[in-house]
Amino acid sequence: MLIYNAEIYSSDGTVMIPNGYVRCHNGRIACIGEGMPKENISGKDVNAEGLRLYPGLIDIHTHMGLIGDGQDAEGEDVNEDSEPVTPHLRTIDGFCYTDGYFSDAIRAGITCCVTGVGSTNPIGGDLIAVKTAGRSPDEMLLKRVGIKFALGENPKSTFSERDAAPITRMATAALIREALFKAQRYMKDKSDALESGDSLPEFDMKSEALIPLLKNEIKAHFHCHRADDILTAVRIAEEFALEYVLIHCTEGHIAAEILGGKKASAVVGPIICDRGKPELSGQTLENAAILLKNGVNVAICTDHPEVPIQYLPASAAYCVKAGLPKAEAMRGITSRAAEIAGISDRVGEIATGMDGDMFLADGDPLDIMTDVKMTFINGKTVWAKGKTL
């Protein structure tokens, strides 16, 4: 597929090529050039007619496919709160790829998101990066990117109602540590057994699920709002030498200097929401700007469906209004989101070798009046306004 006669933009929202073309082959971007392409143009190619071509947007923290569009309880597979520690859960097994919200995403130019379990469990399950269009969950899957951890109010309130641990922040952290210590020992016992030829330890599915995390093949995504919970997440991650991401990081502005000194990564959001529970009392629109100023790597999320996924660009725009540089806001929903998620080798930029994930728009994505005209995933048109594909 060839997209030509386009104004091509980079992930920071600046023009790369005022009038150029992008050719995709086998799902990847094969070449980018200025002016008109030399090869013949076919009827399957896209004349952008001067529209802006941007890299596909990325929402790095959602529950897409796990909380259904208008389905009530039948469409909810987001929290397995029958027990507090469930790292062996695989999001893809509960992922409803036909959910109507995916249509909303592609109409907004969002081509990739990270989705997974909720925050009732101290350890909830895995997190996956998926494309927002595809014929099956396995086809949409880009990569397994993390394990979900949760601190603070949500695990406390869930299990205190059942008179079961954890009912304090201390117990939440203790359960996380216990599972990580057990997985560390299990991993060492397996390694020692393989080296010596002895019998392997009894299979432990929960510990098995945590081994990629302990090997830093995937990251720990910590749900944390309050400043003390944020620093508990950092403390636990450092104890076990984990690569980590601070999800929500609502009171990150209070500890911004500390977090910046550690070069932490924070996913800020939801932005367009109320202070609907006690640990959101410190919420401020200036959070992203303050974190970035102090050296924290910042991305922006909707936490869909807390804020519907199509409002990701509007969320970034509000951060700009509150002091976040516009280029950084754009990176926070494109290239930096990809870097934090560990998928920057595939998505987040329009560049040779990257996946053909892009969208055409008639203006600035952070302008509420901008209209997305076409969306492309893996080098194919998945949506075109006013057209049946």
C-alpha positions in Angstrom: 0.0 0.0 0.0 1.1 3.5 -0.9 0.0 6.7 0.8 1.0 9.8 -1.2 0.4 13.5 -1.3 0.6 13.6 2.5 2.1 16.1 5.0 4.1 13.7 7.1 4.5 14.3 10.9 6.9 12.8 13.5 5.8 11.6 16.9 6.4 15.0 18.5 3.8 16.7 16.2 6.3 18.5 13.9 6.4 18.2 10.2 9.0 15.7 8.8 8.1 16.0 5.1 5.7 18.8 3.8 4.7 16.7 0.8 5.6 13.1 0.7 4.7 9.4 0.6 4.9 6.3 2.7 5.0 2.8 1.2 4.1 -0.3 3.3 5.0 -3.9 2.5 4.1 -7.0 4.5 2.7 -4.8 7.3 5.8 -2.7 7.7 6.9 0.7 6.4 9.2 -0.1 3.5 10.1 3.5 2.4 9.4 7.2 3.0 10.1 9.9 0.5 9.5 13.5 -0.6 7.3 14.5 -3.5 5.5 12.0 -5.6 6.7 8.4 -5.8 8.4 7.2 -8.9 6.6 3.9 -9.1 3.2 3.5 -10.6 0.1 4.4 -8.4 -2.6 1.8 -8.3 -6.3 2.0 -7.4 -5.5 0.4 -4.0 -3.2 3.3 -3.1 -4.3 6.3 -1.0 -4.2 9.9 -2.2 -4.0 11.8 1.0 -4.9 15.1 -0.8 -2.7 17.1 1.5 -4.0 15.7 4.8 -1.6 15.3 7.7 -0.2 11.8 8.3 0.7 10.9 11.9 2.0 7.8 13.6 -0.8 5.9 15.2 -1.7 6.9 18.7 -0.9 4.6 21.7 -2.9 4.4 24.9 -0.5 2.7 27.3 -3.0 1.9 30.1 -6.5 0.6 29.4 -8.9 -2.3 30.1 -9.9 -2.6 26.5 -11.6 -5.9 25.7 -12.1 -6.8 29.4 -14.9 -4.4 30.2 -17.5 -4.6 27.5 -19.3 -1.9 25.6 -22.8 -1.8 27.1 -22.7 -5.4 28.4 -23.0 -4.9 32.2 -21.6 -7.8 34.3 -21.5 -10.3 31.4 -18.9 -8.1 29.7 -16.7 -7.7 32.7 -13.6 -10.0 33.0 -11.3 -7.4 34.5 -10.8 -8.5 38.1 -10.4 -12.1 39.3 -10.7 -11.1 43.0 -11.4 -14.6 44.3 -7.9 -14.5 45.7 -5.3 -11.7 46.0 -2.3 -13.0 44.1 -3.0 -14.2 40.5 0.1 -13.4 38.3 -0.7 -16.5 36.2 -3.8 -14.9 34.6 -3.4 -14.2 30.9 -5.3 -11.2 29.6 -5.7 -12.7 26.1 -7.9 -15.4 27.6 -10.5 -12.8 28.6 -9.9 -10.4 25.7 -13.1 -9.7 23.7 -11.7 -8.5 20.4 -15.1 -7.8 18.9 -15.9 -5.2 21.5 -17.4 -2.0 20.1 -14.9 0.3 21.8 -12.2 -0.8 19.3 -14.2 0.9 16.6 -14.1 4.1 18.6 -10.4 3.8 19.0 -9.5 3.4 15.3 -11.9 6.3 14.5 -9.7 8.4 16.8 -6.4 7.3 15.2 -5.5 5.0 18.1 -3.9 2.0 16.6 -2.4 0.3 19.7 -3.1 0.0 23.4 -1.9 -1.8 26.4 -4.7 -3.6 28.2 -5.1 -6.0 31.1 -6.5 -6.8 34.5 -7.8 -4.3 37.0 -6.5 -3.2 40.4 -8.4 -5.2 43.0 -5.5 -7.7 43.4 -2.1 -6.9 44.8 -0.8 -9.0 41.8 -3.5 -9.3 39.1 -2.1 -10.9 35.9 -0.3 -10.0 32.8 -0.6 -6.9 30.5 -0.5 -7.0 26.7 0.0 -4.6 23.9 -2.5 -5.1 21.2 -3.5 -3.5 17.9 -7.0 -2.0 17.9 -8.1 -4.0 14.8 -7.6 -7.6 13.8 -9.3 -10.9 13.0 -8.6 -12.5 16.3 -7.0 -11.8 19.7 -3.8 -13.6 18.7 -3.6 -11.6 15.5 -4.0 -8.3 17.4 -1.4 -9.2 20.0 1.8 -7.3 19.7 3.6 -8.3 22.8 3.2 -9.3 26.4 4.6 -6.3 28.2 4.1 -6.6 32.0 2.6 -7.9 35.2 0.0 -5.8 37.0 0.5 -4.8 40.6 -1.8 -2.7 42.7 -1.3 -0.7 45.9 -3.5 1.5 48.1 -7.2 1.8 48.3 -8.4 -0.8 45.7 -6.9 -4.0 47.2 -7.7 -2.8 50.7 -11.4 -2.1 50.0 -11.9 -5.3 48.0 -10.6 -7.7 50.5 -11.5 -5.9 53.8 -15.2 -6.6 52.8 -14.4 -10.3 53.0 -12.4 -10.2 56.2 -9.4 -11.5 54.3 -5.9 -10.1 53.6 -5.0 -7.6 52.5 -6.9 -5.0 54.6 -3.9 -2.7 55.1 -1.2 -1.2 52.8 1.3 -3.2 54.8 -0.4 -6.5 54.0 -0.7 -5.6 50.3 3.1 -5.0 50.1 3.8 -8.1 52.1 1.8 -10.3 49.7 3.6 -8.8 46.7 7.0 -9.4 48.4 6.1 -13.0 49.4 5.2 -13.9 45.8 8.3 -12.3 44.4 10.6 -14.0 47.0 8.9 -17.3 46.2 9.4 -16.8 42.5 13.0 -15.9 43.0 13.7 -19.1 44.9 11.7 -21.2 42.4 13.7 -19.7 39.6 17.0 -20.5 41.4 15.9 -24.0 42.2 15.0 -24.6 38.6 18.3 -23.3 37.4 20.3 -25.3 39.9 18.3 -28.5 39.0 19.0 -28.0 35.3 22.7 -27.4 35.9 23.1 -30.4 38.2 20.7 -32.8 36.5 18.6 -33.1 39.6 14.8 -33.2 39.6 13.0 -30.0 38.9 11.0 -28.4 41.7 7.3 -29.0 41.7 5.6 -26.9 39.0 4.3 -23.6 40.3 2.3 -21.7 37.7 2.2 -18.4 39.7 6.0 -18.4 40.1 6.5 -19.3 36.5 4.4 -16.3 35.5 6.8 -14.0 37.5 10.0 -15.3 36.1 10.0 -13.1 32.9 9.5 -10.1 35.3 12.4 -11.2 37.5 14.5 -11.5 34.3 13.5 -8.0 33.2 11.9 -9.4 30.1 8.7 -7.6 31.0 8.0 -4.7 33.4 6.1 -4.3 36.7 3.2 -2.0 36.2 2.2 -0.6 39.6 -1.2 0.9 40.1 -0.5 3.7 42.6 -2.2 7.1 43.3 -1.0 8.4 46.7 2.6 9.6 47.1 3.3 7.0 49.8 2.0 4.2 47.5 4.1 5.5 44.6 7.2 5.3 46.8 6.3 1.8 48.0 6.1 0.7 44.4 9.6 2.1 43.8 10.9 0.5 47.0 9.6 -3.0 46.1 10.8 -2.7 42.5 14.3 -1.7 43.7 14.4 -4.6 46.2 13.9 -7.1 43.4 15.7 -5.2 40.7 12.5 -4.9 38.6 12.0 -2.6 35.6 8.8 -0.7 36.6 6.2 1.7 35.4 4.1 3.9 37.8 0.5 3.8 36.6 -1.7 6.8 37.4 1.0 8.3 39.6 -1.7 10.8 40.7 0.4 12.4 43.6 3.6 12.0 41.6 4.0 15.8 41.7 4.6 15.5 45.5 7.5 13.2 45.1 8.6 14.4 41.6 12.2 15.3 42.6 12.7 11.8 44.0 11.2 10.1 41.0 13.2 12.2 38.6 16.4 11.3 40.4 15.5 7.6 39.8 14.6 8.2 36.1 11.2 6.7 36.8 8.5 6.2 34.2 5.0 7.4 34.9 1.7 6.9 33.0 -0.5 9.8 34.0 -4.3 9.5 33.8 -7.2 9.4 33.6 -7.1 13.1 33.1 -10.7 14.0 32.3 -12.3 12.7 35.6 -13.4 13.7 39.0 -11.7 13.1 42.4 -14.2 10.3 43.0 -12.4 8.5 45.8 -10.1 9.4 48.7 -6.7 8.7 47.1 -7.5 11.0 44.2 -7.7 14.1 46.5 -4.3 15.2 45.3 -5.1 15.1 41.7 -4.0 18.1 39.5 -3.8 18.7 35.8 -0.3 20.0 36.4 1.0 16.6 37.4 2.4 15.6 34.0 4.2 18.9 33.5 5.7 18.7 37.0 6.9 15.1 36.6 8.5 15.9 33.2 10.2 19.0 34.5 11.8 16.9 37.2 13.1 14.2 34.8 10.4 11.6 34.9 9.5 9.8 31.6 5.8 10.6 31.1 3.1 9.0 29.0 -0.6 9.7 29.1 -3.5 7.2 29.3 -7.3 7.2 29.5 -7.6 4.1 31.8 -10.4 3.2 29.5 -13.3 2.9 30.3 -12.8 5.3 33.1 -12.4 7.8 30.3 -13.4 6.4 26.9 -10.4 5.6 24.8 -11.3 8.1 22.0 -10.6 10.9 24.4 -6.9 10.1 24.6 -5.9 13.1 22.4 -8.2 15.4 24.5 -6.5 14.1 27.6 -3.1 15.1 26.2 -4.5 18.5 25.2 -5.5 19.2 28.8 -2.0 18.3 30.0 -0.7 20.9 27.5 -3.1 23.5 28.8 -1.7 22.8 32.3 2.0 23.3 31.2 3.2 20.2 29.5 5.0 21.1 26.3 3.0 20.1 23.3 5.8 18.1 21.8 6.0 16.0 25.0 2.3 15.5 25.1 2.4 14.1 21.6 5.3 11.8 22.5 3.3 10.8 25.5 0.7 9.2 23.3 3.1 8.0 20.6 6.8 7.3 20.8 7.4 7.7 24.6 4.3 5.6 25.3 5.9 2.9 23.0 9.3 3.3 24.8 7.8 2.9 28.3 5.7 -0.1 27.1 8.8 -1.7 25.5 7.3 -1.8 22.0 9.2 1.1 20.4 10.8 -1.2 17.9 7.4 -1.7 16.3 5.2 1.4 16.9 5.3 5.0 17.8 7.0 6.6 14.8 6.7 6.8 11.0 10.0 5.3 10.1 11.4 2.6 7.8 11.0 -0.8 9.3 8.2 0.2 11.8 4.7 -1.2 11.6 2.5 0.6 9.1 0.3 2.1 11.9 -0.7 5.7 11.0 -3.7 8.0 10.5 -4.7 10.8 8.3 -6.3 13.9 9.9 -7.3 17.3 8.7 -5.6 19.2 11.6 -3.7 19.0 14.9 -4.7 15.8 16.8 -4.8 17.8 20.1 -7.4 20.1 18.6 -10.9 18.9 19.6 -12.2 20.0 16.2 -9.7 17.9 14.2 -11.3 15.0 12.2 -9.5 11.7 11.6 -10.2 10.7 8.0 -8.4 7.3 7.7 -6.6 4.9 10.0 -4.1 2.3 8.9 -2.8 -0.7 10.9 -0.1 -3.0 9.7 -0.1 -1.2 6.3 -3.8 -1.7 5.7 -6.7 0.7 5.8 -8.9 -0.3 8.7 -11.2 2.7 8.7 -12.0 5.5 6.3 -14.6 8.1 7.1 -17.7 7.9 4.9 -16.4 4.8 3.1 -17.2 1.1 3.4 -14.0 -1.1 3.4 
